[in-house]
Amino acid sequence: MPARKKYSAELQQHAVRMVHDERRRNGTSYGSVSKVAEELGVGRETLRGWMRQAEIDSGVRPGRSTEDARRIAELEKELAELKRANRILLEAGGFIARELGPRSDR
């Protein structure tokens, strides 16, 4: 499989607008993605994915929006950091308890 190309957000937005314009001009969605993809030199499936995500983001299609996906990733990262900090604190507490040992002078 070839390495994935990273396209700019501007190119993605431009391509999505071009597909919408092409669909309005022709009155149909048939062939519009292929035509724009060829004009811009991007893969058809790549452009279809951008179109699908744009429809999700605009509420036309059900699914996880870009903003939701970003927020979920952010929360998952924060959760991992908190779990790591909690593990460190638990280990430190155990170490301190072992160092102090049982007190018999009480």
N, C-alpha and C positions, 0 to 999 in steps of 0.2 A: 504494500500500500504506500503511495507517495506521502511525503510529509505534508501536513496541513498548512495552508497559507493563512496568514493573518491579514484580514481586510480591515480597513479603517471603518469606524462608525459612520463617517461621512459617506463613504462609498456604499455602505449597506443602506443607509437612509435614501441616498440618491437612487439606488437600484430599485428599492421598494416604490418610490414615487414614480419612477419610469414605468414600472409594471402597472401601477394604478392608472397612469395616463394612457398607456397602451390599451388597457382593458376598456377605458372610457371611449377611446377613438374607435375601437373595433366593435364595441357592444358585446363582446364576449371575452371570456378569460382564456379560451383555447389558444395555445401557442404563444401567449404573451410572455410567460416566464422564459421559454426557450429563446425567443427573439431577443429579449433584453439581456439575458445571460451571454448570448453570443456577441452582442454589441459591446458589452463591458469586459468580456474575456473572463467571466467567472463561471463556475460549474452550475449546471441547471439545478442540481439537487441542493447545492449551497444556497442559491437564490430562492428555491422553494422553501427551504428552512427559514430564511430571513422573512419571507412572506408569511409563513405560518406563525412565527414569533410576533411579527407586527400585528397580525390579526388577534393574537392572544392579548398582546399589550393594549390594544384598542378596545377589547371587550367583545369583539365580533365572534371569537372562537373561545371555547372553554380551555383552560389550562393554566399553568403557572407562569405568571408574568415575569418579565426581566427583573423588575423591582422586587417582587416576592422572592425570586431565586437569589438575588443579591443579599437580601435581608436574612434569608435562611442560612446562606453560607456564612454570613457575619455572625449569626447566633451560634452556629455549630462551632465556629472557631473560638468564640467566647466560652462556650461550654467546655471545650477541650482544655482551654487555659485554666478554667475554674477547677476542673477535675484534677489537673496536674497540681495546682496549688493545694488543693485539699489533700491529695496523696502525700505531698511533701510535709504538710502540717501534721498529718496523722503519723507519719514516720518520725518526725521530730518529737512529737509528744511521746511516742513510745520510747525513743532514745532517752529523753529526759527522765521518764519514769524509771527506766532501767538504771540510769546513772544515780538517781537519788536512792533507789532501792527501798525496801521496806524499812520503816522507822520503828524501832523497838523502844524508843525513849518516851513514847506517849503514855 
